[in-house]
Amino acid sequence: MAIKTIIICWEGPHDLETVGSSDLGNGLYFLSGRRRYERSDQIQYFGITTRKYRNRIKYDHQALGQIREDTLCIWLGQIEYPRRFKVDHLKLAESCLIYFWQPNVNKIGKIWLSEPVCLVSRWTKLDGSVRRRREFVYKDLPDVLWWDNEYWRTGNLKLEEDS
């Protein structure tokens, strides 16, 4: 079976207010922060939407009630490759992230990943500029997740400056 490659550009961190004013959509997202009694921020939930993010990530989102609002960070992910993608690409990327990370709030997708995938993440600030340092909760999430139905291959990409 061929390995599907998916490249995602993650933008963040957002809060509910900036998500509410965003025109982005049809992509992935993750929620990070602390649940009650947790002492450190962590990625809590991965999800997808085929609508605008502001229509999916609202106060009534099932995962938001489990994350302390004062610690909530939202990252929005847009698929860059393949340029023309289907909802199956979103589902596969979401499954890969859930299966690898095992986030606390996700209930489905933790025990099985359906097909081989190579998922590459690129990180940007809210203004779209490149993130040079991995200082947020995502720092422990590898830039490259490669699942071949038997083994994980993971790693981080190094940002090279033009000389």
Secondary structure, DSSP 8 states (H G I E B T S, - for coil): ---EEEEEEEEEEE-HHHHHT---EEEEEEEEE--TT--S-EEEEEEEEEEEHHHHSSTT-TTGGGS-GGG-EEEEEEEEESSS--HHHHHHHHHHHHHHH--SS--SSSS---S-EEEEEEEE-TTS-B--S--SGGGGS-SEEEE-SS-EEEE--------
